[in-house]
Amino acid sequence: MADLGLIALVIAFVVALVGIGMNLAGAWLKRPALVVAGRNALYVVGGFVALASLALVLSLVSRDYSLTYVANQVSNTQSLFYNISSFWGGQAGSLLFWTLVLAGFSVAVTLAQWKRQPVLRPYVTAVLLGMLLFFLSVVIFVANPFSRLWLMPDGSMPSALFAPAGAVPAQLTDGSGLNPILQNYWMVIHPVMLYLGWIGLTVPFAFAVAALATRELGNDWVRTIRRWTLVPWMFLTAGILMGSQWAYVELGWGGYWAWDPVENASFLPWLTATAFLHSIMIQERRGMLKVWNMALIFLTFQLTIVGTFITRSGIIESVHAFAQSDIGPFFLTFIVTTMFGFLALLGWRLPDLRSPNHLDSMVSRESAFLFNNLILVGIAVATLFGTLYPIISDALSQILPIEHMSFAAPWFNKVTGPLFVLLIGLMGSAPLLGWRRSSKETLVKNFTFPLLFGLAIGAVGFWLGGQKLYPTISYAVAGFVVGGILQEFYRGAKVRRASKGENWLVALSQLLRRNQRRYGGYIVHLGVVMIMIAIVGVNVYQSEGQANLAQGETIQVENYVLTFNGLTQSATPSYDSVEASLQVTRNDRSAGTVTPAMHFYRTVAGRDQPTNEIAIRMGLAEDLYVVLAGWEGTGQTASFKVYVNPMMSWMWIGGVVMLLGTLAAVWPHQKETERVLAPAPAARGAQPA
Amino acid sequence: MNNHIKHSAVDRLWGKGRWQRAVVAICIALALVVPTAQAQENPPPTLDQIQAVARELYCPLCNGVRLDNCDLQACVQMRQVISDRLAAGVPKEQIKQEFVAQYGPVVLGEPPREGLNWLIWLLPVVALIGGAVWIFMTLRGWTKAPAAPASAAPAANPLAPSARAEGDDYLAQVDADLQRLE
């Protein structure tokens, strides 16, 4: 089975190489048959990558311990579910998984866009095949999941594709299993979401390259990639939030985000992609900012690769760099090559990208979008700087009197926190500003209610929240954004009611249906505000307590009192469990029991690392979060960490709202609207967003 | 009473400079030898009190892990040091400074605001203000630039009712939408 996988990879590699050649030759020689053959090469590559993936999954499921990857990821006691998810649980497998997802996106975009993009298509296919070629080369030459374990005469067990001299195949009867802290549903699904996001963002990049190569730099490719950017962006958003959810329910420190290099790596392309999603609207409507948008889409693509490089090459210490190896030089070469290649292409086409820039007024949505871009890119640059500072400080310490240093949450929060508040303020303002210009009357008309609403919410926040400055500002800004969104929905529905006689509910749904981009966008903004409320709530108002309790003793945190009832022990095929039971009373009323636990997995990987099974009682106003930290003897005393996290649930609700909003914006339901609004794409009748 | 006065004097001295700290350390050592001067009146600190200090410190070995949540043996020992210092009556800020002196600013999770490190704090602000000024100037240039023919004629859109048009294309568009439907 493994041999089949390896052969499939090699065939895919060769076909990808040939396919790139056919596409480029077909484009240059104007031979459509070659381009079609190049497209078919992509399908063939996709098929063989899928075959190799299937081979790996079957090896994992059948516990073929002759493979190094299987021996490291699977164990006899591990469940089928985690054996399958081990496909992307380690270095080599996750790179093959990356290749598979990339092949999936490539085939999908080719199927969807083949007829619509007669000029761009050979280049799009060539870029996608180029990416596949790179990942295939990494998977084949550096981190091969089909590499085998061999037993040498001296007893050592090297991993190699083919038998080293004098070696016999190693005969293992059990593997070490997936790292137990990764054995969580969120951790299984979250990398998949991140990959769908990161890899999906290759598609707009491929179109950008094709547009540059063909000089077809009009609005056509821009419209095409809108959905191909929004959907990966949605997956990336979901992936980041699910990763936070995993950290929250699994790591047991009461938090969800630690500015760890791996987390930052997922966040960086999100920031630039968000900037791109906004600034591309200016290009779509006004034909401006073509160079800037090219730079943003390239930066986004590049950051997905840089993020992978940072987290897997081991150049920066990270608590969750689960997969490290010597793929660093490969990635670095690729990053540098694509950077110079793209810059050269951009420089070559620069004269074609110059557009007459004209702005009617400083007070316009265009300028709000540009400042939004500045802040998003600013946050990205600061985050990248902070992430790379351990390396930067090492290098600088040779010539300057500074120490090696790495930053943690305090620096990131202090630097990016105010930027986020500014950003969200702009997020609320931009929709209230008209394209082109806003007159004084319009400003008064559009801003009065949201500002008052924001002030009111800020005042309530000030009063309820202990008279603190930063949360008050944050909640006022949140109120302003929500006020603006409510006003937009209200006005739109009012117009429909007046002219079509629809009731409010119908008017609202018709509003969304007939202008998905605009109102979908508002819903996304609403989700962002909810997440902001959660972040401020937890960061500012979290309470915690820790205590060693004997049976019958209590710990109090805020208005919760927890009484320790005792420990119980149990076992499943995969792990032993020690579970504590605590009686909860809230405001002197009984509120049931919570049962935090620790699991001791029976795998090699799990032996020295018990996992926390945190008891979380979620609520709209606050979460009660109880961690069993340890115990003495046979459980007469146990120590607990208890957190009360205000507003935490709004992070997950906000995430769901963001996803629904994005889905509403991209849902293919738009034909009618497009037809109606098509006549004036450059002028104001075009679809607003 | 006597002990109490001595104690606060120690508090004030501690942290004023390394040589002074050394003097204080010697004094403490001496005080420990002389039974009458022993400063062990404080009750042992609670876990909450220890965590309150640890919460503001970061593990110097792992990147970005808060000391109150780090399971490394080194961090367990660091929390023990916090416990001992609290028991000795040392205030939180001072304990943090002692950790910085021993492990470097990495335990604070942020660079100290002194010397060249100021750059790390100021550069983002300067860059952002610089960027904002740059965008502002660019935009101002654009407002003075002649309008491009393609985008010069908002009024050319016959579907935008002129009464609504100015600056409020949203309602205009809803209207336009509705008109076309009817």
Chai-1 contact restraints between the chains, C-beta under 6 A:
chainA,res_idxA,chainB,res_idxB,connection_type,confidence,min_distance_angstrom,max_distance_angstrom,comment,restraint_id
A,W253,B,N69,contact,1.0,0.0,6.0,A-B,restraint_1
A,A258,B,G64,contact,1.0,0.0,6.0,A-B,restraint_2
A,W259,B,G64,contact,1.0,0.0,6.0,A-B,restraint_3
A,D260,B,G64,contact,1.0,0.0,6.0,A-B,restraint_4
A,R286,B,S151,contact,1.0,0.0,6.0,A-B,restraint_5
A,E317,B,N63,contact,1.0,0.0,6.0,A-B,restraint_6
A,S318,B,N63,contact,1.0,0.0,6.0,A-B,restraint_7
A,V319,B,C62,contact,1.0,0.0,6.0,A-B,restraint_8
A,V319,B,V65,contact,1.0,0.0,6.0,A-B,restraint_9
A,P356,B,A148,contact,1.0,0.0,6.0,A-B,restraint_10
A,N357,B,W142,contact,1.0,0.0,6.0,A-B,restraint_11
A,H358,B,W142,contact,1.0,0.0,6.0,A-B,restraint_12
A,H358,B,A145,contact,1.0,0.0,6.0,A-B,restraint_13
A,H358,B,A147,contact,1.0,0.0,6.0,A-B,restraint_14
A,H358,B,A148,contact,1.0,0.0,6.0,A-B,restraint_15
A,L359,B,L139,contact,1.0,0.0,6.0,A-B,restraint_16
A,L359,B,W142,contact,1.0,0.0,6.0,A-B,restraint_17
A,L359,B,T143,contact,1.0,0.0,6.0,A-B,restraint_18
A,M362,B,L139,contact,1.0,0.0,6.0,A-B,restraint_19
A,S367,B,L139,contact,1.0,0.0,6.0,A-B,restraint_20
A,L370,B,I135,contact,1.0,0.0,6.0,A-B,restraint_21
A,L374,B,G131,contact,1.0,0.0,6.0,A-B,restraint_22
A,L374,B,I135,contact,1.0,0.0,6.0,A-B,restraint_23
A,G378,B,L128,contact,1.0,0.0,6.0,A-B,restraint_24
A,A382,B,P124,contact,1.0,0.0,6.0,A-B,restraint_25
A,I402,B,L116,contact,1.0,0.0,6.0,A-B,restraint_26
A,E403,B,G104,contact,1.0,0.0,6.0,A-B,restraint_27
A,M405,B,P105,contact,1.0,0.0,6.0,A-B,restraint_28
A,M405,B,V106,contact,1.0,0.0,6.0,A-B,restraint_29
A,M405,B,P111,contact,1.0,0.0,6.0,A-B,restraint_30
A,S406,B,N63,contact,1.0,0.0,6.0,A-B,restraint_31
A,S406,B,V106,contact,1.0,0.0,6.0,A-B,restraint_32
A,A408,B,Y58,contact,1.0,0.0,6.0,A-B,restraint_33
A,A408,B,G64,contact,1.0,0.0,6.0,A-B,restraint_34
A,A408,B,G109,contact,1.0,0.0,6.0,A-B,restraint_35
A,A409,B,G109,contact,1.0,0.0,6.0,A-B,restraint_36
A,P410,B,G109,contact,1.0,0.0,6.0,A-B,restraint_37
A,P410,B,E110,contact,1.0,0.0,6.0,A-B,restraint_38
A,W411,B,E110,contact,1.0,0.0,6.0,A-B,restraint_39
A,V415,B,P124,contact,1.0,0.0,6.0,A-B,restraint_40
A,G434,B,G167,contact,1.0,0.0,6.0,A-B,restraint_41
A,G434,B,D168,contact,1.0,0.0,6.0,A-B,restraint_42
A,G434,B,D169,contact,1.0,0.0,6.0,A-B,restraint_43
A,W435,B,D169,contact,1.0,0.0,6.0,A-B,restraint_44
A,R437,B,G167,contact,1.0,0.0,6.0,A-B,restraint_45
A,S438,B,G167,contact,1.0,0.0,6.0,A-B,restraint_46
A,S439,B,E166,contact,1.0,0.0,6.0,A-B,restraint_47
A,S439,B,G167,contact,1.0,0.0,6.0,A-B,restraint_48
A,T442,B,G167,contact,1.0,0.0,6.0,A-B,restraint_49
A,T442,B,D168,contact,1.0,0.0,6.0,A-B,restraint_50
A,G492,B,V174,contact,1.0,0.0,6.0,A-B,restraint_51
A,V495,B,V174,contact,1.0,0.0,6.0,A-B,restraint_52
A,S499,B,L178,contact,1.0,0.0,6.0,A-B,restraint_53
A,G545,B,D48,contact,1.0,0.0,6.0,A-B,restraint_54
A,Q546,B,L47,contact,1.0,0.0,6.0,A-B,restraint_55
A,Q546,B,D48,contact,1.0,0.0,6.0,A-B,restraint_56
A,Q546,B,Q51,contact,1.0,0.0,6.0,A-B,restraint_57
A,A547,B,L47,contact,1.0,0.0,6.0,A-B,restraint_58
A,V676,B,R180,contact,1.0,0.0,6.0,A-B,restraint_59
A,A680,B,N157,contact,1.0,0.0,6.0,A-B,restraint_60
A,A682,B,A150,contact,1.0,0.0,6.0,A-B,restraint_61
A,A682,B,S151,contact,1.0,0.0,6.0,A-B,restraint_62
A,A683,B,N157,contact,1.0,0.0,6.0,A-B,restraint_63
A,R684,B,P154,contact,1.0,0.0,6.0,A-B,restraint_64
A,R684,B,N157,contact,1.0,0.0,6.0,A-B,restraint_65
A,R684,B,A160,contact,1.0,0.0,6.0,A-B,restraint_66
A,R684,B,D169,contact,1.0,0.0,6.0,A-B,restraint_67
A,G685,B,N157,contact,1.0,0.0,6.0,A-B,restraint_68
A,G685,B,L159,contact,1.0,0.0,6.0,A-B,restraint_69
